[in-house]
Amino acid sequence: MAQNREKEETEVKVPENLPICTPPQTISSPPRTPLARAPDITDPPRTSSAGSPENPDLIPPSEKRRDLKRPRDGTWCSVSGCRKRIGLVGFRCRCGDVFCSEHRYSDRHDCSYDYKAAGREVIARENPVVRAEKLVKV
């Protein structure tokens, strides 16, 4: 008996009064939306809001050359006599420059960073001076 009840409860009950869907309608007349018209010769040319031409062929050659001649920061060693290309593998020093593997140490390039003063500050910050109160002699 319990099994019969479970079967009855799990059956899907479909209501008999379902609304009937209307079949899809076909459009016999063309849509009445305005079509895109061909540009007239009398229309002024459109300019982009950014001020730069959309087509790269319209860029004057002088601007193209100027972009190519820009110096690339960080691709060469910062030492004046060294002409090694470092690309993405350069070593950044604490003085702020990028060096090749040969000049990455502070003694190999004329480093302006003061390691001694920085070390003193770190030691003073991490090891504060502790002074005990004076003992009163009796």
N, CA, C and O atoms as a GROMACS GRO file, in nm:
protein
  552
    1MET      N    1   0.080  -0.119   0.000
    1MET     CA    2   0.000   0.000   0.000
    1MET      C    3   0.085   0.126   0.000
    1MET      O    4   0.055   0.222  -0.071
    2ALA      N    5   0.190   0.126   0.080
    2ALA     CA    6   0.277   0.242   0.086
    2ALA      C    7   0.344   0.265  -0.047
    2ALA      O    8   0.368   0.380  -0.086
    3GLN      N    9   0.375   0.158  -0.116
    3GLN     CA   10   0.440   0.173  -0.246
    3GLN      C   11   0.345   0.234  -0.348
    3GLN      O   12   0.388   0.311  -0.434
    4ASN      N   13   0.220   0.201  -0.342
    4ASN     CA   14   0.122   0.258  -0.434
    4ASN      C   15   0.106   0.408  -0.411
    4ASN      O   16   0.090   0.484  -0.507
    5ARG      N   17   0.111   0.452  -0.286
    5ARG     CA   18   0.099   0.595  -0.256
    5ARG      C   19   0.217   0.673  -0.313
    5ARG      O   20   0.200   0.781  -0.370
    6GLU      N   21   0.338   0.616  -0.298
    6GLU     CA   22   0.457   0.683  -0.350
    6GLU      C   23   0.450   0.698  -0.500
    6GLU      O   24   0.489   0.801  -0.554
    7LYS      N   25   0.400   0.597  -0.568
    7LYS     CA   26   0.387   0.606  -0.714
    7LYS      C   27   0.287   0.713  -0.752
    7LYS      O   28   0.309   0.787  -0.848
    8GLU      N   29   0.179   0.722  -0.679
    8GLU     CA   30   0.078   0.823  -0.709
    8GLU      C   31   0.133   0.963  -0.684
    8GLU      O   32   0.103   1.056  -0.759
    9GLU      N   33   0.213   0.979  -0.579
    9GLU     CA   34   0.267   1.111  -0.545
    9GLU      C   35   0.374   1.154  -0.644
    9GLU      O   36   0.388   1.273  -0.670
   10THR      N   37   0.450   1.061  -0.698
   10THR     CA   38   0.558   1.098  -0.789
   10THR      C   39   0.510   1.123  -0.930
   10THR      O   40   0.584   1.179  -1.011
   11GLU      N   41   0.388   1.083  -0.963
   11GLU     CA   42   0.338   1.109  -1.097
   11GLU      C   43   0.313   1.258  -1.114
   11GLU      O   44   0.271   1.326  -1.021
   12VAL      N   45   0.339   1.306  -1.232
   12VAL     CA   46   0.320   1.447  -1.262
   12VAL      C   47   0.173   1.470  -1.294
   12VAL      O   48   0.113   1.400  -1.376
   13LYS      N   49   0.118   1.567  -1.228
   13LYS     CA   50  -0.022   1.600  -1.252
   13LYS      C   51  -0.028   1.716  -1.349
   13LYS      O   52   0.025   1.824  -1.321
   14VAL      N   53  -0.091   1.695  -1.462
   14VAL     CA   54  -0.102   1.797  -1.564
   14VAL      C   55  -0.244   1.854  -1.559
   14VAL      O   56  -0.341   1.779  -1.571
   15PRO      N   57  -0.256   1.985  -1.541
   15PRO     CA   58  -0.391   2.042  -1.541
   15PRO      C   59  -0.452   2.035  -1.681
   15PRO      O   60  -0.382   2.046  -1.782
   16GLU      N   61  -0.582   2.016  -1.685
   16GLU     CA   62  -0.650   2.001  -1.813
   16GLU      C   63  -0.673   2.135  -1.882
   16GLU      O   64  -0.689   2.138  -2.004
   17ASN      N   65  -0.676   2.244  -1.809
   17ASN     CA   66  -0.707   2.375  -1.866
   17ASN      C   67  -0.578   2.452  -1.896
   17ASN      O   68  -0.552   2.554  -1.832
   18LEU      N   69  -0.499   2.406  -1.989
   18LEU     CA   70  -0.376   2.475  -2.028
   18LEU      C   71  -0.409   2.582  -2.131
   18LEU      O   72  -0.491   2.559  -2.219
   19PRO      N   73  -0.344   2.700  -2.120
   19PRO     CA   74  -0.366   2.802  -2.224
   19PRO      C   75  -0.302   2.756  -2.355
   19PRO      O   76  -0.193   2.700  -2.355
   20ILE      N   77  -0.370   2.781  -2.462
   20ILE     CA   78  -0.321   2.740  -2.593
   20ILE      C   79  -0.229   2.849  -2.647
   20ILE      O   80  -0.266   2.966  -2.648
   21CYS      N   81  -0.110   2.812  -2.690
   21CYS     CA   82  -0.014   2.907  -2.746
   21CYS      C   83  -0.055   2.939  -2.888
   21CYS      O   84  -0.102   2.852  -2.962
   22THR      N   85  -0.037   3.062  -2.925
   22THR     CA   86  -0.067   3.101  -3.061
   22THR      C   87   0.048   3.060  -3.151
   22THR      O   88   0.164   3.068  -3.109
   23PRO      N   89   0.020   3.017  -3.271
   23PRO     CA   90   0.128   2.979  -3.362
   23PRO      C   91   0.209   3.101  -3.402
   23PRO      O   92   0.155   3.212  -3.402
   24PRO      N   93   0.335   3.085  -3.436
   24PRO     CA   94   0.416   3.200  -3.477
   24PRO      C   95   0.359   3.264  -3.602
   24PRO      O   96   0.318   3.196  -3.696
   25GLN      N   97   0.357   3.396  -3.600
   25GLN     CA   98   0.301   3.469  -3.713
   25GLN      C   99   0.411   3.502  -3.812
   25GLN      O  100   0.524   3.533  -3.774
   26THR      N  101   0.376   3.496  -3.937
   26THR     CA  102   0.471   3.534  -4.041
   26THR      C  103   0.443   3.677  -4.082
   26THR      O  104   0.329   3.721  -4.084
   27ILE      N  105   0.548   3.747  -4.114
   27ILE     CA  106   0.534   3.887  -4.154
   27ILE      C  107   0.528   3.891  -4.305
   27ILE      O  108   0.622   3.850  -4.374
   28SER      N  109   0.417   3.941  -4.355
   28SER     CA  110   0.402   3.946  -4.500
   28SER      C  111   0.457   4.074  -4.559
   28SER      O  112   0.497   4.077  -4.675
   29SER      N  113   0.460   4.181  -4.481
   29SER     CA  114   0.512   4.308  -4.532
   29SER      C  115   0.652   4.330  -4.477
   29SER      O  116   0.684   4.283  -4.367
   30PRO      N  117   0.736   4.403  -4.551
   30PRO     CA  118   0.871   4.430  -4.502
   30PRO      C  119   0.866   4.523  -4.381
   30PRO      O  120   0.771   4.600  -4.367
   31PRO      N  121   0.965   4.516  -4.295
   31PRO     CA  122   0.966   4.603  -4.178
   31PRO      C  123   0.977   4.749  -4.219
   31PRO      O  124   1.038   4.782  -4.320
   32ARG      N  125   0.917   4.833  -4.138
   32ARG     CA  126   0.913   4.976  -4.172
   32ARG      C  127   1.018   5.055  -4.095
   32ARG      O  128   0.992   5.167  -4.051
   33THR      N  129   1.133   4.999  -4.079
   33THR     CA  130   1.243   5.069  -4.013
   33THR      C  131   1.324   5.142  -4.119
   33THR      O  132   1.337   5.092  -4.231
   34PRO      N  133   1.379   5.257  -4.086
   34PRO     CA  134   1.459   5.328  -4.186
   34PRO      C  135   1.585   5.250  -4.219
   34PRO      O  136   1.655   5.202  -4.129
   35LEU      N  137   1.613   5.238  -4.344
   35LEU     CA  138   1.731   5.166  -4.390
   35LEU      C  139   1.851   5.259  -4.389
   35LEU      O  140   1.838   5.380  -4.403
   36ALA      N  141   1.968   5.200  -4.373
   36ALA     CA  142   2.091   5.279  -4.378
   36ALA      C  143   2.112   5.324  -4.522
   36ALA      O  144   2.109   5.245  -4.616
   37ARG      N  145   2.132   5.453  -4.536
   37ARG     CA  146   2.148   5.506  -4.672
   37ARG      C  147   2.295   5.513  -4.708
   37ARG      O  148   2.381   5.520  -4.620
   38ALA      N  149   2.321   5.511  -4.833
   38ALA     CA  150   2.458   5.521  -4.882
   38ALA      C  151   2.505   5.664  -4.862
   38ALA      O  152   2.427   5.757  -4.883
   39PRO      N  153   2.630   5.684  -4.824
   39PRO     CA  154   2.678   5.821  -4.803
   39PRO      C  155   2.684   5.897  -4.935
   39PRO      O  156   2.731   5.846  -5.037
   40ASP      N  157   2.635   6.019  -4.929
   40ASP     CA  158   2.637   6.104  -5.048
   40ASP      C  159   2.774   6.168  -5.062
   40ASP      O  160   2.853   6.174  -4.968
   41ILE      N  161   2.799   6.215  -5.181
   41ILE     CA  162   2.924   6.285  -5.206
   41ILE      C  163   2.924   6.419  -5.135
   41ILE      O  164   3.030   6.470  -5.099
   42THR      N  165   2.806   6.476  -5.114
   42THR     CA  166   2.796   6.608  -5.052
   42THR      C  167   2.810   6.602  -4.900
   42THR      O  168   2.828   6.705  -4.836
   43ASP      N  169   2.801   6.481  -4.840
   43ASP     CA  170   2.814   6.469  -4.695
   43ASP      C  171   2.958   6.498  -4.654
   43ASP      O  172   3.051   6.452  -4.720
   44PRO      N  173   2.979   6.575  -4.545
   44PRO     CA  174   3.115   6.600  -4.498
   44PRO      C  175   3.171   6.472  -4.437
   44PRO      O  176   3.095   6.391  -4.383
   45PRO      N  177   3.302   6.452  -4.444
   45PRO     CA  178   3.362   6.332  -4.385
   45PRO      C  179   3.349   6.335  -4.233
   45PRO      O  180   3.360   6.441  -4.171
   46ARG      N  181   3.326   6.220  -4.176
   46ARG     CA  182   3.312   6.210  -4.030
   46ARG      C  183   3.449   6.198  -3.967
   46ARG      O  184   3.537   6.129  -4.019
   47THR      N  185   3.467   6.266  -3.854
   47THR     CA  186   3.592   6.256  -3.780
   47THR      C  187   3.562   6.188  -3.648
   47THR      O  188   3.453   6.202  -3.593
   48SER      N  189   3.658   6.115  -3.598
   48SER     CA  190   3.638   6.046  -3.471
   48SER      C  191   3.652   6.145  -3.358
   48SER      O  192   3.717   6.248  -3.372
   49SER      N  193   3.591   6.114  -3.245
   49SER     CA  194   3.594   6.204  -3.131
   49SER      C  195   3.732   6.208  -3.065
   49SER      O  196   3.766   6.307  -3.000
   50ALA      N  197   3.811   6.105  -3.081
   50ALA     CA  198   3.943   6.100  -3.018
   50ALA      C  199   4.043   6.190  -3.092
   50ALA      O  200   4.145   6.227  -3.034
   51GLY      N  201   4.015   6.224  -3.214
   51GLY     CA  202   4.104   6.310  -3.289
   51GLY      C  203   4.208   6.235  -3.368
   51GLY      O  204   4.279   6.296  -3.448
   52SER      N  205   4.220   6.106  -3.351
   52SER     CA  206   4.316   6.028  -3.427
   52SER      C  207   4.242   5.952  -3.535
   52SER      O  208   4.130   5.907  -3.512
   53PRO      N  209   4.300   5.937  -3.650
   53PRO     CA  210   4.232   5.866  -3.758
   53PRO      C  211   4.215   5.719  -3.723
   53PRO      O  212   4.299   5.658  -3.658
   54GLU      N  213   4.101   5.663  -3.770
   54GLU     CA  214   4.072   5.524  -3.740
   54GLU      C  215   4.157   5.430  -3.824
   54GLU      O  216   4.194   5.322  -3.778
   55ASN      N  217   4.189   5.470  -3.945
   55ASN     CA  218   4.264   5.385  -4.036
   55ASN      C  219   4.413   5.414  -4.018
   55ASN      O  220   4.454   5.530  -4.031
   56PRO      N  221   4.495   5.314  -3.988
   56PRO     CA  222   4.638   5.341  -3.967
   56PRO      C  223   4.709   5.388  -4.094
   56PRO      O  224   4.818   5.445  -4.085
   57ASP      N  225   4.650   5.364  -4.212
   57ASP     CA  226   4.713   5.410  -4.336
   57ASP      C  227   4.706   5.562  -4.349
   57ASP      O  228   4.782   5.621  -4.426
   58LEU      N  229   4.614   5.625  -4.275
   58LEU     CA  230   4.597   5.769  -4.286
   58LEU      C  231   4.693   5.846  -4.196
   58LEU      O  232   4.696   5.969  -4.202
   59ILE      N  233   4.772   5.778  -4.113
   59ILE     CA  234   4.868   5.845  -4.027
   59ILE      C  235   4.985   5.891  -4.112
   59ILE      O  236   5.040   5.813  -4.190
   60PRO      N  237   5.024   6.018  -4.099
   60PRO     CA  238   5.138   6.067  -4.178
   60PRO      C  239   5.265   5.989  -4.144
   60PRO      O  240   5.282   5.946  -4.030
   61PRO      N  241   5.354   5.972  -4.242
   61PRO     CA  242   5.477   5.895  -4.219
   61PRO      C  243   5.566   5.956  -4.113
   61PRO      O  244   5.641   5.884  -4.047
   62SER      N  245   5.561   6.089  -4.094
   62SER     CA  246   5.646   6.151  -3.993
   62SER      C  247   5.608   6.105  -3.853
   62SER      O  248   5.695   6.087  -3.768
   63GLU      N  249   5.476   6.084  -3.827
   63GLU     CA  250   5.434   6.037  -3.696
   63GLU      C  251   5.472   5.891  -3.675
   63GLU      O  252   5.504   5.851  -3.563
   64LYS      N  253   5.469   5.811  -3.782
   64LYS     CA  254   5.508   5.671  -3.770
   64LYS      C  255   5.656   5.662  -3.734
   64LYS      O  256   5.694   5.581  -3.649
   65ARG      N  257   5.740   5.744  -3.796
   65ARG     CA  258   5.883   5.741  -3.768
   65ARG      C  259   5.911   5.787  -3.626
   65ARG      O  260   6.000   5.734  -3.560
   66ARG      N  261   5.835   5.885  -3.578
   66ARG     CA  262   5.857   5.937  -3.445
   66ARG      C  263   5.830   5.828  -3.340
   66ARG      O  264   5.899   5.820  -3.239
   67ASP      N  265   5.728   5.744  -3.363
   67ASP     CA  266   5.698   5.636  -3.271
   67ASP      C  267   5.809   5.532  -3.270
   67ASP      O  268   5.837   5.474  -3.165
   68LEU      N  269   5.874   5.508  -3.383
   68LEU     CA  270   5.979   5.407  -3.391
   68LEU      C  271   6.107   5.454  -3.324
   68LEU      O  272   6.186   5.371  -3.278
   69LYS      N  273   6.131   5.584  -3.318
   69LYS     CA  274   6.256   5.636  -3.265
   69LYS      C  275   6.254   5.657  -3.114
   69LYS      O  276   6.353   5.703  -3.058
   70ARG      N  277   6.143   5.625  -3.048
   70ARG     CA  278   6.137   5.644  -2.904
   70ARG      C  279   6.238   5.555  -2.834
   70ARG      O  280   6.250   5.437  -2.868
   71PRO      N  281   6.311   5.609  -2.736
   71PRO     CA  282   6.405   5.523  -2.664
   71PRO      C  283   6.330   5.425  -2.576
   71PRO      O  284   6.228   5.459  -2.515
   72ARG      N  285   6.378   5.305  -2.569
   72ARG     CA  286   6.315   5.202  -2.487
   72ARG      C  287   6.382   5.202  -2.351
   72ARG      O  288   6.502   5.178  -2.340
   73ASP      N  289   6.304   5.230  -2.249
   73ASP     CA  290   6.359   5.234  -2.114
   73ASP      C  291   6.377   5.092  -2.063
   73ASP      O  292   6.289   5.007  -2.079
   74GLY      N  293   6.490   5.065  -2.002
   74GLY     CA  294   6.514   4.937  -1.939
   74GLY      C  295   6.562   4.828  -2.030
   74GLY      O  296   6.570   4.713  -1.987
   75THR      N  297   6.596   4.857  -2.155
   75THR     CA  298   6.644   4.751  -2.243
   75THR      C  299   6.795   4.747  -2.249
   75THR      O  300   6.852   4.650  -2.299
   76TRP      N  301   6.861   4.848  -2.199
   76TRP     CA  302   7.008   4.854  -2.199
   76TRP      C  303   7.056   4.869  -2.057
   76TRP      O  304   6.985   4.921  -1.971
   77CYS      N  305   7.177   4.823  -2.030
   77CYS     CA  306   7.239   4.836  -1.899
   77CYS      C  307   7.260   4.985  -1.868
   77CYS      O  308   7.292   5.062  -1.958
   78SER      N  309   7.241   5.025  -1.742
   78SER     CA  310   7.250   5.166  -1.705
   78SER      C  311   7.392   5.218  -1.694
   78SER      O  312   7.412   5.339  -1.686
   79VAL      N  313   7.492   5.131  -1.693
   79VAL     CA  314   7.631   5.175  -1.688
   79VAL      C  315   7.665   5.236  -1.824
   79VAL      O  316   7.631   5.179  -1.928
   80SER      N  317   7.731   5.351  -1.823
   80SER     CA  318   7.754   5.424  -1.949
   80SER      C  319   7.843   5.348  -2.047
   80SER      O  320   7.821   5.356  -2.167
   81GLY      N  321   7.941   5.274  -2.000
   81GLY     CA  322   8.031   5.202  -2.090
   81GLY      C  323   7.978   5.068  -2.137
   81GLY      O  324   8.025   5.014  -2.237
   82CYS      N  325   7.882   5.014  -2.068
   82CYS     CA  326   7.828   4.881  -2.101
   82CYS      C  327   7.714   4.897  -2.202
   82CYS      O  328   7.625   4.979  -2.183
   83ARG      N  329   7.718   4.819  -2.308
   83ARG     CA  330   7.615   4.827  -2.411
   83ARG      C  331   7.535   4.697  -2.420
   83ARG      O  332   7.480   4.666  -2.526
   84LYS      N  333   7.527   4.623  -2.310
   84LYS     CA  334   7.453   4.497  -2.312
   84LYS      C  335   7.303   4.524  -2.309
   84LYS      O  336   7.255   4.610  -2.236
   85ARG      N  337   7.232   4.447  -2.389
   85ARG     CA  338   7.086   4.453  -2.386
   85ARG      C  339   7.039   4.363  -2.273
   85ARG      O  340   7.082   4.248  -2.261
   86ILE      N  341   6.951   4.416  -2.189
   86ILE     CA  342   6.903   4.335  -2.077
   86ILE      C  343   6.759   4.291  -2.095
   86ILE      O  344   6.719   4.190  -2.037
   87GLY      N  345   6.681   4.362  -2.172
   87GLY     CA  346   6.544   4.322  -2.198
   87GLY      C  347   6.462   4.305  -2.071
   87GLY      O  348   6.456   4.396  -1.988
   88LEU      N  349   6.400   4.190  -2.055
   88LEU     CA  350   6.315   4.164  -1.940
   88LEU      C  351   6.390   4.103  -1.822
   88LEU      O  352   6.332   4.086  -1.715
   89VAL      N  353   6.516   4.069  -1.841
   89VAL     CA  354   6.591   3.995  -1.740
   89VAL      C  355   6.685   4.086  -1.663
   89VAL      O  356   6.778   4.037  -1.600
   90GLY      N  357   6.664   4.216  -1.664
   90GLY     CA  358   6.754   4.308  -1.596
   90GLY      C  359   6.741   4.300  -1.445
   90GLY      O  360   6.640   4.253  -1.393
   91PHE      N  361   6.845   4.346  -1.376
   91PHE     CA  362   6.848   4.344  -1.231
   91PHE      C  363   6.828   4.487  -1.182
   91PHE      O  364   6.907   4.575  -1.215
   92ARG      N  365   6.722   4.510  -1.104
   92ARG     CA  366   6.693   4.643  -1.052
   92ARG      C  367   6.768   4.662  -0.921
   92ARG      O  368   6.758   4.580  -0.829
   93CYS      N  369   6.842   4.770  -0.914
   93CYS     CA  370   6.919   4.801  -0.794
   93CYS      C  371   6.836   4.891  -0.702
   93CYS      O  372   6.734   4.946  -0.744
   94ARG      N  373   6.880   4.906  -0.578
   94ARG     CA  374   6.809   4.994  -0.485
   94ARG      C  375   6.824   5.140  -0.521
   94ARG      O  376   6.748   5.225  -0.475
   95CYS      N  377   6.922   5.171  -0.604
   95CYS     CA  378   6.938   5.310  -0.648
   95CYS      C  379   6.835   5.345  -0.756
   95CYS      O  380   6.819   5.463  -0.788
   96GLY      N  381   6.765   5.245  -0.811
   96GLY     CA  382   6.658   5.270  -0.906
   96GLY      C  383   6.690   5.236  -1.049
   96GLY      O  384   6.600   5.237  -1.133
   97ASP      N  385   6.814   5.207  -1.082
   97ASP     CA  386   6.852   5.175  -1.219
   97ASP      C  387   6.845   5.024  -1.244
   97ASP      O  388   6.837   4.945  -1.150
   98VAL      N  389   6.848   4.987  -1.372
   98VAL     CA  390   6.845   4.847  -1.412
   98VAL      C  391   6.979   4.813  -1.474
   98VAL      O  392   7.030   4.887  -1.558
   99PHE      N  393   7.038   4.700  -1.432
   99PHE     CA  394   7.172   4.664  -1.476
   99PHE      C  395   7.174   4.522  -1.531
   99PHE      O  396   7.084   4.442  -1.509
  100CYS      N  397   7.282   4.494  -1.605
  100CYS     CA  398   7.304   4.359  -1.658
  100CYS      C  399   7.359   4.272  -1.546
  100CYS      O  400   7.379   4.319  -1.434
  101SER      N  401   7.382   4.145  -1.576
  101SER     CA  402   7.428   4.051  -1.472
  101SER      C  403   7.569   4.085  -1.423
  101SER      O  404   7.604   4.052  -1.310
  102GLU      N  405   7.648   4.151  -1.506
  102GLU     CA  406   7.784   4.184  -1.467
  102GLU      C  407   7.788   4.306  -1.375
  102GLU      O  408   7.872   4.312  -1.285
  103HIS      N  409   7.700   4.403  -1.395
  103HIS     CA  410   7.702   4.528  -1.320
  103HIS      C  411   7.593   4.537  -1.213
  103HIS      O  412   7.565   4.646  -1.164
  104ARG      N  413   7.531   4.426  -1.176
  104ARG     CA  414   7.418   4.433  -1.083
  104ARG      C  415   7.460   4.460  -0.940
  104ARG      O  416   7.378   4.506  -0.861
  105TYR      N  417   7.584   4.434  -0.902
  105TYR     CA  418   7.630   4.456  -0.765
  105TYR      C  419   7.670   4.602  -0.746
  105TYR      O  420   7.716   4.667  -0.840
  106SER      N  421   7.653   4.652  -0.623
  106SER     CA  422   7.676   4.794  -0.596
  106SER      C  423   7.822   4.834  -0.614
  106SER      O  424   7.848   4.950  -0.646
  107ASP      N  425   7.917   4.744  -0.595
  107ASP     CA  426   8.057   4.780  -0.613
  107ASP      C  427   8.096   4.780  -0.761
  107ASP      O  428   8.200   4.836  -0.795
  108ARG      N  429   8.018   4.720  -0.849
  108ARG     CA  430   8.050   4.715  -0.992
  108ARG      C  431   7.994   4.836  -1.068
  108ARG      O  432   8.046   4.871  -1.174
  109HIS      N  433   7.891   4.899  -1.015
  109HIS     CA  434   7.843   5.024  -1.075
  109HIS      C  435   7.847   5.131  -0.966
  109HIS      O  436   7.840   5.099  -0.847
  110ASP      N  437   7.859   5.252  -1.004
  110ASP     CA  438   7.871   5.361  -0.908
  110ASP      C  439   7.735   5.384  -0.843
  110ASP      O  440   7.658   5.471  -0.885
  111CYS      N  441   7.706   5.304  -0.740
  111CYS     CA  442   7.574   5.306  -0.678
  111CYS      C  443   7.562   5.425  -0.582
  111CYS      O  444   7.653   5.451  -0.503
  112SER      N  445   7.451   5.495  -0.589
  112SER     CA  446   7.429   5.611  -0.503
  112SER      C  447   7.352   5.575  -0.376
  112SER      O  448   7.331   5.661  -0.291
  113TYR      N  449   7.311   5.450  -0.362
  113TYR     CA  450   7.234   5.407  -0.245
  113TYR      C  451   7.329   5.384  -0.129
  113TYR      O  452   7.433   5.319  -0.144
  114ASP      N  453   7.295   5.437  -0.012
  114ASP     CA  454   7.380   5.426   0.106
  114ASP      C  455   7.335   5.304   0.188
  114ASP      O  456   7.240   5.312   0.267
  115TYR      N  457   7.404   5.192   0.168
  115TYR     CA  458   7.368   5.068   0.236
  115TYR      C  459   7.397   5.075   0.386
  115TYR      O  460   7.323   5.017   0.465
  116LYS      N  461   7.504   5.145   0.425
  116LYS     CA  462   7.540   5.153   0.566
  116LYS      C  463   7.434   5.228   0.647
  116LYS      O  464   7.396   5.183   0.755
  117ALA      N  465   7.387   5.340   0.595
  117ALA     CA  466   7.285   5.417   0.666
  117ALA      C  467   7.154   5.340   0.674
  117ALA      O  468   7.085   5.343   0.776
  118ALA      N  469   7.119   5.271   0.566
  118ALA     CA  470   6.996   5.191   0.566
  118ALA      C  471   7.007   5.077   0.667
  118ALA      O  472   6.909   5.046   0.736
  119GLY      N  473   7.124   5.015   0.677
  119GLY     CA  474   7.146   4.909   0.774
  119GLY      C  475   7.137   4.959   0.917
  119GLY      O  476   7.080   4.893   1.004
  120ARG      N  477   7.194   5.079   0.942
  120ARG     CA  478   7.186   5.138   1.075
  120ARG      C  479   7.041   5.164   1.115
  120ARG      O  480   7.002   5.139   1.229
  121GLU      N  481   6.961   5.215   1.022
  121GLU     CA  482   6.820   5.244   1.051
  121GLU      C  483   6.743   5.115   1.082
  121GLU      O  484   6.660   5.114   1.173
  122VAL      N  485   6.770   5.009   1.008
  122VAL     CA  486   6.701   4.882   1.031
  122VAL      C  487   6.738   4.826   1.168
  122VAL      O  488   6.651   4.778   1.241
  123ILE      N  489   6.866   4.830   1.202
  123ILE     CA  490   6.910   4.778   1.332
  123ILE      C  491   6.852   4.861   1.445
  123ILE      O  492   6.809   4.805   1.546
  124ALA      N  493   6.849   4.992   1.431
  124ALA     CA  494   6.793   5.078   1.535
  124ALA      C  495   6.643   5.055   1.550
  124ALA      O  496   6.591   5.061   1.662
  125ARG      N  497   6.574   5.028   1.443
  125ARG     CA  498   6.430   5.004   1.448
  125ARG      C  499   6.398   4.869   1.512
  125ARG      O  500   6.304   4.858   1.590
  126GLU      N  501   6.476   4.766   1.478
  126GLU     CA  502   6.447   4.632   1.528
  126GLU      C  503   6.502   4.607   1.668
  126GLU      O  504   6.451   4.521   1.740
  127ASN      N  505   6.603   4.680   1.707
  127ASN     CA  506   6.664   4.660   1.840
  127ASN      C  507   6.660   4.792   1.918
  127ASN      O  508   6.760   4.864   1.922
  128PRO      N  509   6.547   4.823   1.979
  128PRO     CA  510   6.542   4.949   2.053
  128PRO      C  511   6.630   4.943   2.178
  128PRO      O  512   6.654   4.835   2.234
  129VAL      N  513   6.677   5.057   2.220
  129VAL     CA  514   6.764   5.065   2.338
  129VAL      C  515   6.676   5.052   2.462
  129VAL      O  516   6.581   5.128   2.480
  130VAL      N  517   6.709   4.957   2.547
  130VAL     CA  518   6.633   4.934   2.670
  130VAL      C  519   6.720   4.978   2.787
  130VAL      O  520   6.832   4.930   2.805
  131ARG      N  521   6.667   5.071   2.865
  131ARG     CA  522   6.741   5.120   2.981
  131ARG      C  523   6.660   5.090   3.106
  131ARG      O  524   6.541   5.121   3.114
  132ALA      N  525   6.725   5.030   3.200
  132ALA     CA  526   6.658   4.999   3.327
  132ALA      C  527   6.657   5.124   3.415
  132ALA      O  528   6.741   5.213   3.402
  133GLU      N  529   6.560   5.127   3.505
  133GLU     CA  530   6.553   5.240   3.597
  133GLU      C  531   6.671   5.234   3.694
  133GLU      O  532   6.721   5.127   3.728
  134LYS      N  533   6.712   5.350   3.737
  134LYS     CA  534   6.825   5.355   3.831
  134LYS      C  535   6.781   5.299   3.966
  134LYS      O  536   6.671   5.324   4.014
  135LEU      N  537   6.872   5.224   4.025
  135LEU     CA  538   6.844   5.167   4.157
  135LEU      C  539   6.878   5.271   4.264
  135LEU      O  540   6.982   5.337   4.260
  136VAL      N  541   6.790   5.283   4.358
  136VAL     CA  542   6.812   5.377   4.467
  136VAL      C  543   6.898   5.307   4.572
  136VAL      O  544   6.866   5.198   4.619
  137LYS      N  545   7.010   5.372   4.609
  137LYS     CA  546   7.099   5.313   4.709
  137LYS      C  547   7.043   5.343   4.848
  137LYS      O  548   7.001   5.454   4.877
  138VAL      N  549   7.044   5.243   4.932
  138VAL     CA  550   6.992   5.257   5.067
  138VAL      C  551   7.103   5.268   5.167
  138VAL      O  552   7.077   5.281   5.287
   0.00000   0.00000   0.00000
